[in-house]
Amino acid sequence: MNLLWLILSGLCALVAAYWTFRAWFQRWTIETDVTNIRVVHKQGFITRDTFEMNLDKVESVDVAQSIAGRIFGFGDVTIRGVGDGEKKIAMIAQPLAFRNTITTR
């Protein structure tokens, strides 16, 4: 019986280590910058996806947060641009501060 609990706790530790490494790697491979001219978002390690949008072309910035996101300070930001469509940045830290940075420039 003790061996079963030891195996289960080892599996839980492996799953937790995997999730932690995956979150760290995702955070390490994503860059998001707001300058006085544009918003730049880059993500990916081997393949790289980027988008840039001029601040004068930003129409609206929407923030979506879950209950856990409100407690721990993360959420999704959707930037709608004139003619550019919309771009979603998922799982960003402090999304309200990010939105305020974009809208006040």
C-alpha positions in Angstrom: 0.0 0.0 0.0 2.8 2.4 0.8 4.5 1.6 -2.5 1.3 2.7 -4.3 1.2 6.0 -2.5 4.9 6.5 -3.3 4.3 5.8 -7.0 1.3 8.2 -7.1 3.2 11.0 -5.4 6.1 10.5 -7.8 3.7 10.7 -10.8 2.2 13.9 -9.3 5.7 15.4 -8.9 6.5 14.6 -12.5 3.3 16.2 -13.8 4.0 19.3 -11.7 7.6 19.5 -12.9 6.4 19.2 -16.5 3.8 22.0 -16.1 6.3 24.2 -14.4 8.9 23.7 -17.1 6.3 24.2 -19.9 5.1 27.5 -18.3 8.7 28.7 -17.8 9.6 27.9 -21.4 6.5 29.6 -22.8 7.3 32.7 -20.7 10.9 32.6 -21.8 10.1 32.5 -25.6 7.5 35.3 -25.6 8.3 39.1 -26.0 5.7 41.8 -25.8 6.7 45.5 -26.1 4.8 48.7 -26.2 6.8 51.7 -27.6 5.6 55.2 -28.3 4.9 54.2 -31.9 3.7 50.6 -31.9 2.8 47.3 -30.1 5.1 44.4 -30.9 4.4 40.8 -29.9 6.8 37.9 -30.7 6.4 34.3 -29.7 8.0 31.0 -30.5 11.3 29.2 -30.2 12.0 27.4 -33.4 9.2 29.0 -35.5 8.6 32.6 -34.7 5.2 34.4 -34.9 5.2 38.2 -34.7 2.8 41.0 -35.1 3.2 44.7 -35.0 0.5 47.3 -34.8 0.9 51.1 -34.8 -0.7 52.7 -31.8 -2.6 55.2 -34.0 -4.3 52.2 -35.6 -5.5 50.6 -32.3 -9.2 50.9 -32.1 -9.8 49.1 -28.8 -8.1 46.9 -26.2 -10.2 44.2 -24.4 -9.2 42.3 -21.3 -10.6 38.9 -20.3 -9.7 37.5 -16.9 -11.0 34.4 -15.0 -11.4 34.4 -11.3 -8.0 32.8 -10.9 -6.6 35.4 -13.3 -8.0 38.2 -11.2 -6.6 36.7 -8.0 -3.1 36.0 -9.5 -2.9 38.9 -12.0 -3.0 37.3 -15.4 -5.4 37.3 -18.4 -5.9 37.6 -22.1 -5.7 40.8 -24.1 -7.4 41.3 -27.4 -6.2 44.3 -29.5 -8.5 45.4 -32.3 -7.0 47.6 -35.0 -8.4 49.6 -37.8 -8.0 47.5 -40.9 -5.7 45.0 -39.2 -8.4 42.9 -37.6 -7.8 41.6 -34.1 -4.8 40.1 -32.3 -5.1 38.1 -29.1 -2.2 37.9 -26.5 -3.0 35.0 -24.2 -1.9 34.6 -20.6 -0.2 37.9 -20.1 0.8 39.2 -16.7 -1.0 42.4 -15.4 -3.3 42.8 -18.4 -5.0 45.9 -17.1 -1.7 47.7 -16.7 -0.8 46.6 -20.3 -4.1 47.9 -21.6 -3.6 51.2 -19.8 -0.1 51.5 -21.3 -1.5 51.1 -24.8 -4.5 53.4 -24.4 -2.8 56.3 -22.7 -0.1 56.8 -25.4 
